[in-house]
Amino acid sequence: MAESSAPDAEQLVAMAEDARLRTLETVEDLDDEHLIGPQLAIVNPPLWEIGHVGWFWEFFSLRYRGEGNVAPSRFPAADSVYNSAAITHDDRWRAQLLSREETFAYLRAVLDRALERLRIERDERTAYFAQLATFHEDMHGEAFLWTRQTHGLAFPPIAAADLGARDGLAAGPLPGDAEVPGGTFRLGAERDAPFVFDNEKWAHAVELEPFRIARAPVTNVQLAAFVEDGGYSRRELWSEEGWAWRSDSGAELPLYWSRSGTGDWQVRRFDRTLPLPSEEPAMHVNWFEADAFCRWAGRRLPSEAEWEAAAAAEPANGGLAERKRAFPWGEPAPVGEGFARANLDARLGGPVDVAAFAAGDSVWGCRQMIGNVWEWCADDFGPYPGFEPGAYREYSEPWFGDHKTARGGSWATRGRMLRNTWRNFATPDRRDLFFGFRTCAPRAGE
């Protein structure tokens, strides 16, 4: 798989400053009450999360000198307050956090020092940790957006957003399946990739049977048909774990859905309730709901290997070529002119119709495999053969076994950190995330 070359120091500085600008744009309008927010299991108090972003930059770009060798923080209590591995989720509301002013000052001071170091040292190790911290901040940028959605707050004043561009993307549905031949496929990132997370390491051969995968994610109108056919009340459609979740949660509809006074479906997006967009991908769907829909539709979720093959593989001699694409459309990254290929970076304020962004199709004709909504896969989240945790040891290994995988990125994900091998993960009960799904035809005998 051909990857773009590693960014130089100037590019890394620009990326870091852009990530910080997005963080500030996403949280600066929140008042002191919203910076704490109600205590919920699915989100963090934003004031703690902002401090955690600063702590991560300081720890890895300024303090980390190798396993077991870490310099002191400029904030004495930082490791006990802002290290997510050291403080329980509930304690983040009870901890002695820095004040609003102190938190933003900490952010500024740490980034200034980290970027000064990057400009001076320009070595591979410093560059790696700057990129790690930037992508970590990008991930929290998406988390700040789903926190605002959870709390029913307005879409933030993001300068790069072009919400009016949505008007030209009413592209409708994209029915049908793509046919992907079987063969040997190398799942994961190759060793010459300039930056990957530990859970992408390393590419290894898997054998795939021929399969058919939907060209587009499941839409709202398709999910509505499942709801209207009693999908949430039909025990036979749900796994044992899924039915237990549905029963305990009392879920009868997809999250944020309701009926209008005239009986039409509507959905809450941030602080507004809108008519349900029929041909946009279903979003805020958990793994259990996706699995139940597949059973109802006589379909199934793709495996990670099938999803990645549909996004990255190329044909060769009736099977799969050894070469993989970095992105479904080829090699150009989804930044700059690449915006024509995917809905990313929160610039459109939400998902768009599944037939939009035809320029982003994979070689097999699958659309929007990057951007719009993250897509659940069938697999449990687990290590690839020979897995070794990276310097950020808590990123992957603690979550193996009880999380499910998701691929592709959402409308809110920063395009600079995505690629076909990127693996996201969440517990199967999470509905607050910008997750949807696409389906596969059943295997022979199913």
C-alpha positions as CSV (number, residue, x, y, z in Angstrom):
1,M,0.0,0.0,0.0
2,A,1.4,3.4,-1.0
3,E,1.2,5.9,1.8
4,S,1.9,9.6,1.7
5,S,5.3,10.6,3.1
6,A,5.7,11.7,6.7
7,P,5.0,15.4,7.3
8,D,8.0,17.6,8.0
9,A,8.3,19.9,11.1
10,E,6.6,22.9,9.5
11,Q,3.6,20.7,8.5
12,L,3.4,19.2,11.9
13,V,3.4,22.6,13.5
14,A,0.5,23.7,11.2
15,M,-1.4,20.5,12.0
16,A,-1.0,21.0,15.7
17,E,-2.1,24.6,15.5
18,D,-5.1,23.7,13.4
19,A,-6.1,21.0,15.9
20,R,-5.9,23.5,18.7
21,L,-7.9,26.1,16.8
22,R,-10.6,23.4,16.3
23,T,-10.6,22.6,20.0
24,L,-11.0,26.2,21.0
25,E,-13.8,26.8,18.4
26,T,-15.6,23.8,19.7
27,V,-15.6,24.7,23.4
28,E,-14.9,28.4,23.9
29,D,-18.5,29.4,23.7
30,L,-19.5,27.1,26.6
31,D,-20.4,28.8,29.8
32,D,-19.1,27.5,33.2
33,E,-22.2,25.4,33.7
34,H,-21.8,23.6,30.4
35,L,-18.1,23.1,30.9
36,I,-19.0,20.8,33.7
37,G,-22.3,19.4,32.5
38,P,-24.4,16.6,34.0
39,Q,-22.6,13.5,35.1
40,L,-23.2,10.8,32.4
41,A,-21.4,7.5,31.7
42,I,-21.1,8.4,28.0
43,V,-19.3,11.8,28.1
44,N,-16.7,13.6,30.1
45,P,-17.0,17.0,31.8
46,P,-15.7,19.3,29.0
47,L,-13.4,21.2,31.4
48,W,-11.7,18.0,32.5
49,E,-11.4,16.9,28.8
50,I,-9.8,20.1,27.8
51,G,-7.3,19.8,30.6
52,H,-6.7,16.1,29.5
53,V,-5.8,17.3,26.0
54,G,-3.2,19.6,27.5
55,W,-1.9,16.9,29.8
56,F,-1.5,14.5,26.8
57,W,0.6,17.1,24.9
58,E,2.8,17.8,27.9
59,F,3.2,14.1,28.8
60,F,4.3,12.8,25.4
61,S,5.9,15.8,23.8
62,L,7.7,17.3,26.8
63,R,7.9,14.8,29.7
64,Y,8.1,11.3,28.3
65,R,11.6,10.0,28.0
66,G,10.9,6.3,27.7
67,E,9.1,3.7,29.7
68,G,9.5,4.5,33.4
69,N,11.3,7.8,32.8
70,V,8.9,10.8,32.9
71,A,9.8,14.3,33.9
72,P,7.6,16.3,36.3
73,S,4.6,18.3,35.1
74,R,4.3,22.0,35.3
75,F,1.1,21.3,37.2
76,P,1.9,19.1,40.2
77,A,-1.5,17.2,40.3
78,A,-1.7,16.7,36.5
79,D,-1.0,13.0,36.5
80,S,-3.6,12.2,39.1
81,V,-6.3,14.5,37.7
82,Y,-5.9,14.5,33.9
83,N,-4.4,11.1,33.1
84,S,-7.5,9.2,32.0
85,A,-5.9,5.9,33.1
86,A,-5.4,7.2,36.6
87,I,-8.8,8.8,37.4
88,T,-12.1,7.1,37.3
89,H,-14.8,8.4,35.0
90,D,-17.1,9.5,37.9
91,D,-14.2,11.2,39.7
92,R,-13.7,13.6,36.8
93,W,-16.7,15.6,38.1
94,R,-15.4,15.6,41.7
95,A,-11.7,16.3,41.1
96,Q,-10.0,19.6,41.9
97,L,-9.8,20.8,38.3
98,L,-7.9,23.9,37.1
99,S,-10.2,26.9,36.7
100,R,-11.4,27.8,33.2
101,E,-8.7,30.5,32.9
102,E,-6.0,28.2,34.3
103,T,-7.1,25.3,32.0
104,F,-6.8,27.4,28.8
105,A,-3.5,28.9,30.0
106,Y,-2.2,25.4,30.6
107,L,-3.2,24.5,27.0
108,R,-1.4,27.5,25.6
109,A,1.8,27.1,27.6
110,V,2.2,23.4,26.9
111,L,1.6,23.7,23.1
112,D,3.9,26.7,22.8
113,R,6.7,24.7,24.5
114,A,6.0,21.5,22.5
115,L,6.0,23.3,19.1
116,E,9.2,25.2,20.0
117,R,10.9,21.9,20.7
118,L,9.6,20.5,17.5
119,R,11.0,23.4,15.5
120,I,14.4,23.1,17.1
121,E,14.9,19.3,17.4
122,R,13.3,18.1,14.2
123,D,14.1,14.5,14.9
124,E,11.9,11.5,14.2
125,R,11.0,10.8,17.8
126,T,9.9,14.4,18.5
127,A,7.9,14.4,15.2
128,Y,6.2,11.1,16.1
129,F,5.0,12.3,19.5
130,A,3.8,15.6,18.0
131,Q,1.7,13.7,15.5
132,L,0.4,11.4,18.2
133,A,-0.7,14.3,20.3
134,T,-2.3,16.1,17.3
135,F,-4.3,13.1,16.4
136,H,-5.3,12.6,20.0
137,E,-6.5,16.2,20.1
138,D,-8.4,15.5,16.8
139,M,-10.2,12.6,18.4
140,H,-11.2,14.7,21.3
141,G,-12.4,17.3,18.9
142,E,-15.0,14.8,17.6
143,A,-15.8,13.8,21.2
144,F,-16.6,17.5,22.1
145,L,-19.1,17.5,19.2
146,W,-20.9,14.3,20.3
147,T,-20.9,15.8,23.9
148,R,-22.7,18.8,22.6
149,Q,-25.1,16.6,20.7
150,T,-25.7,14.6,23.9
151,H,-26.5,17.7,25.9
152,G,-28.6,19.3,23.2
153,L,-26.3,22.3,22.7
154,A,-26.0,24.3,19.5
155,F,-23.5,23.3,16.8
156,P,-20.4,25.3,17.6
157,P,-19.1,28.3,15.7
158,I,-16.5,26.5,13.6
159,A,-14.9,28.9,11.2
160,A,-14.3,26.2,8.6
161,A,-17.9,25.1,8.5
162,D,-19.8,25.6,5.3
163,L,-23.3,24.5,6.3
164,G,-24.8,26.1,3.2
165,A,-22.9,23.5,1.0
166,R,-25.3,20.9,2.3
167,D,-28.0,22.2,0.0
168,G,-26.2,20.9,-3.1
169,L,-25.7,17.4,-1.7
170,A,-29.3,16.1,-1.8
171,A,-28.2,13.1,-3.8
172,G,-30.7,10.5,-2.6
173,P,-30.2,6.8,-2.1
174,L,-27.5,4.4,-3.5
175,P,-29.1,0.9,-3.7
176,G,-27.4,-2.3,-4.5
177,D,-24.4,-4.4,-3.6
178,A,-20.8,-4.3,-4.7
179,E,-19.2,-7.7,-5.6
180,V,-15.8,-8.3,-4.1
181,P,-13.9,-11.5,-5.1
182,G,-12.3,-13.8,-2.6
183,G,-8.6,-14.3,-2.2
184,T,-5.7,-13.5,0.0
185,F,-5.9,-10.0,1.6
186,R,-3.4,-8.3,3.8
187,L,-5.4,-6.8,6.7
188,G,-3.8,-3.9,8.6
189,A,-1.0,-1.4,8.0
190,E,2.2,-2.2,6.2
191,R,5.5,-1.5,7.9
192,D,6.5,1.3,5.6
193,A,3.5,3.5,6.7
194,P,4.8,6.7,8.2
195,F,2.4,6.8,11.2
196,V,-0.1,4.2,12.5
197,F,-1.5,3.3,15.9
198,D,-0.6,0.1,17.6
199,N,-3.8,-1.7,16.8
200,E,-3.2,-1.3,13.1
201,K,0.1,-3.2,13.3
202,W,0.9,-5.1,11.2
203,A,-0.5,-6.2,7.9
204,H,-1.1,-10.0,7.8
205,A,-2.6,-12.3,5.3
206,V,-6.2,-13.4,5.7
207,E,-8.3,-15.5,3.3
208,L,-11.6,-14.1,2.1
209,E,-14.4,-15.8,0.4
210,P,-16.2,-13.8,-2.3
211,F,-18.8,-11.5,-0.7
212,R,-21.3,-8.8,-1.6
213,I,-21.4,-5.6,0.5
214,A,-23.8,-2.7,0.3
215,R,-22.6,0.2,-1.8
216,A,-23.8,2.6,0.8
217,P,-24.6,2.7,4.6
218,V,-28.1,1.9,5.8
219,T,-30.3,5.0,5.5
220,N,-32.8,6.5,7.9
221,V,-35.8,5.4,5.7
222,Q,-34.5,1.8,5.8
223,L,-34.1,1.9,9.6
224,A,-37.6,3.4,9.8
225,A,-39.0,0.4,8.0
226,F,-37.4,-1.8,10.7
227,V,-38.9,0.3,13.5
228,E,-42.4,0.3,11.8
229,D,-42.2,-3.5,11.5
230,G,-41.9,-3.8,15.2
231,G,-38.2,-4.4,15.2
232,Y,-37.6,-3.2,18.7
233,S,-40.2,-5.5,20.1
234,R,-39.4,-8.7,18.2
235,R,-37.2,-10.9,20.4
236,E,-36.2,-13.2,17.6
237,L,-34.3,-10.4,15.9
238,W,-32.0,-9.7,18.7
239,S,-29.0,-11.5,20.2
240,E,-29.1,-12.5,23.8
241,E,-26.9,-9.6,24.8
242,G,-28.7,-7.2,22.5
243,W,-32.1,-8.1,23.9
244,A,-30.8,-7.6,27.4
245,W,-29.6,-4.2,26.5
246,R,-32.9,-3.3,24.8
247,S,-34.9,-4.5,27.8
248,D,-32.7,-2.7,30.4
249,S,-32.6,0.5,28.4
250,G,-36.2,0.5,27.4
251,A,-35.2,1.5,23.9
252,E,-38.2,1.5,21.5
253,L,-36.8,3.9,18.8
254,P,-33.4,5.0,17.5
255,L,-31.8,7.6,19.7
256,Y,-33.0,11.2,19.1
257,W,-35.9,10.0,17.0
258,S,-39.5,11.1,17.7
259,R,-42.9,11.5,16.0
260,S,-44.1,15.0,15.0
261,G,-47.7,16.1,15.6
262,T,-48.6,14.8,12.2
263,G,-47.0,11.4,12.7
264,D,-43.9,12.0,10.6
265,W,-40.5,11.0,11.9
266,Q,-38.2,13.7,13.2
267,V,-34.7,13.8,14.8
268,R,-32.8,16.0,17.1
269,R,-29.6,17.4,15.8
270,F,-27.8,19.4,18.5
271,D,-30.4,21.9,19.7
272,R,-32.8,21.6,16.7
273,T,-35.5,19.1,15.9
274,L,-35.7,18.5,12.2
275,P,-37.7,16.2,9.8
276,L,-35.8,13.0,9.6
277,P,-33.7,13.1,6.4
278,S,-34.7,9.9,4.6
279,E,-31.6,9.2,2.6
280,E,-28.9,10.2,5.1
281,P,-27.2,7.3,6.8
282,A,-28.8,6.1,10.1
283,M,-26.6,7.6,12.9
284,H,-26.4,7.2,16.6
285,V,-27.1,3.4,16.2
286,N,-25.4,1.0,18.5
287,W,-23.9,-2.4,17.5
288,F,-26.9,-4.3,19.0
289,E,-29.4,-2.2,16.9
290,A,-27.3,-2.7,13.8
291,D,-27.1,-6.5,14.4
292,A,-30.9,-6.7,14.9
293,F,-31.6,-4.7,11.7
294,C,-29.3,-7.1,9.8
295,R,-31.3,-10.1,11.1
296,W,-34.6,-8.4,10.1
297,A,-33.2,-7.6,6.6
298,G,-31.7,-11.0,6.1
299,R,-28.3,-9.5,6.0
300,R,-25.2,-9.3,8.2
301,L,-22.5,-6.9,9.3
302,P,-19.2,-7.1,7.4
303,S,-16.1,-8.4,9.1
304,E,-13.2,-6.0,9.5
305,A,-11.3,-7.8,6.7
306,E,-14.3,-7.6,4.4
307,W,-14.8,-3.9,5.1
308,E,-11.1,-3.1,4.6
309,A,-11.0,-5.2,1.4
310,A,-14.1,-3.3,0.0
311,A,-12.4,0.0,0.8
312,A,-8.7,-0.8,-0.1
313,A,-8.3,-3.8,-2.3
314,E,-7.8,-3.8,-6.1
315,P,-8.7,-6.6,-8.5
316,A,-6.1,-8.9,-10.0
317,N,-6.6,-12.0,-12.1
318,G,-10.1,-12.6,-10.9
319,G,-9.1,-12.1,-7.3
320,L,-7.4,-9.5,-5.1
321,A,-4.2,-7.7,-5.8
322,E,-1.4,-7.6,-3.3
323,R,-1.4,-3.8,-3.5
324,K,-3.8,-1.9,-1.3
325,R,-5.1,1.7,-1.6
326,A,-4.5,4.1,1.2
327,F,-8.0,5.5,0.7
328,P,-11.0,4.1,-1.2
329,W,-10.3,6.4,-4.2
330,G,-6.6,5.9,-4.3
331,E,-3.7,7.8,-2.7
332,P,-4.6,11.5,-2.3
333,A,-5.4,12.2,1.3
334,P,-8.9,13.6,2.2
335,V,-7.6,17.1,2.9
336,G,-7.6,20.2,0.6
337,E,-8.9,19.1,-2.8
338,G,-9.7,15.7,-1.2
339,F,-12.7,17.3,0.4
340,A,-14.5,16.5,-2.9
341,R,-14.3,12.9,-2.0
342,A,-15.6,12.7,1.6
343,N,-17.7,14.4,4.2
344,L,-15.2,15.1,7.0
345,D,-13.9,17.8,9.3
346,A,-17.3,18.9,10.6
347,R,-17.5,21.4,7.7
348,L,-21.1,20.3,6.8
349,G,-22.4,20.1,10.3
350,G,-23.7,16.6,10.0
351,P,-24.2,13.6,7.6
352,V,-25.4,14.0,4.0
353,D,-27.3,11.7,1.6
354,V,-25.6,8.3,1.0
355,A,-25.3,8.9,-2.7
356,A,-23.2,12.1,-2.3
357,F,-19.4,12.2,-2.9
358,A,-19.3,9.8,-5.8
359,A,-15.7,10.8,-6.3
360,G,-14.8,8.9,-3.2
361,D,-15.9,5.5,-4.5
362,S,-13.7,2.4,-4.0
363,V,-12.7,0.4,-7.0
364,W,-15.7,-1.9,-6.3
365,G,-18.2,1.0,-6.2
366,C,-18.6,1.4,-2.4
367,R,-19.3,4.9,-1.5
368,Q,-18.6,7.0,1.7
369,M,-16.3,4.4,3.2
370,I,-14.4,7.4,4.5
371,G,-16.5,10.0,6.3
372,N,-20.2,10.6,6.9
373,V,-20.7,7.9,9.6
374,W,-18.4,5.5,11.3
375,E,-19.5,1.9,10.3
376,W,-19.8,-0.9,12.7
377,C,-18.1,-4.2,11.8
378,A,-19.1,-7.7,13.1
379,D,-15.8,-8.3,14.9
380,D,-14.8,-7.9,18.6
381,F,-12.0,-5.4,18.9
382,G,-8.8,-7.4,19.3
383,P,-5.1,-7.4,18.6
384,Y,-3.5,-8.4,15.3
385,P,-0.9,-11.2,15.4
386,G,2.3,-10.1,17.2
387,F,0.6,-7.1,18.8
388,E,2.8,-4.9,20.9
389,P,1.4,-1.8,22.7
390,G,2.8,1.6,21.7
391,A,4.1,4.3,23.9
392,Y,0.4,5.3,24.5
393,R,-0.2,1.9,26.1
394,E,-3.8,2.7,27.2
395,Y,-5.0,3.4,23.7
396,S,-5.9,-0.1,22.6
397,E,-4.9,-3.0,24.9
398,P,-7.3,-2.3,27.8
399,W,-10.3,-2.4,25.4
400,F,-9.6,-5.7,23.7
401,G,-12.4,-8.3,24.0
402,D,-15.4,-6.2,25.2
403,H,-15.5,-3.6,22.4
404,K,-16.6,-3.8,18.8
405,T,-14.8,-2.4,15.9
406,A,-15.9,0.5,13.6
407,R,-14.3,1.8,10.4
408,G,-14.1,4.8,8.1
409,G,-14.6,8.0,10.1
410,S,-17.6,10.3,10.4
411,W,-18.6,13.7,9.2
412,A,-16.9,15.1,12.3
413,T,-13.6,13.2,12.0
414,R,-10.5,15.1,10.9
415,G,-9.5,13.8,7.5
416,R,-5.8,14.1,8.1
417,M,-5.8,11.2,10.6
418,L,-7.8,8.7,8.5
419,R,-6.8,5.9,6.2
420,N,-8.4,2.6,5.2
421,T,-6.5,0.7,8.0
422,W,-7.8,3.0,10.8
423,R,-9.6,1.1,13.5
424,N,-12.1,2.7,15.9
425,F,-13.8,0.8,18.7
426,A,-16.6,1.2,21.2
427,T,-18.7,-0.9,23.5
428,P,-21.8,-2.4,21.6
429,D,-24.3,-0.4,23.7
430,R,-23.0,3.1,22.7
431,R,-25.6,5.1,20.8
432,D,-24.2,8.6,21.4
433,L,-21.4,8.3,18.8
434,F,-21.6,9.3,15.2
435,F,-21.8,5.6,14.2
436,G,-23.9,3.9,11.5
437,F,-23.4,0.7,9.5
438,R,-23.6,-0.9,6.1
439,T,-24.6,-4.5,5.5
440,C,-23.4,-7.6,3.6
441,A,-25.4,-10.3,1.9
442,P,-25.6,-13.5,3.9
443,R,-22.9,-16.1,3.5
444,A,-23.9,-19.4,1.8
445,G,-25.8,-21.5,4.3
446,E,-26.8,-18.6,6.5
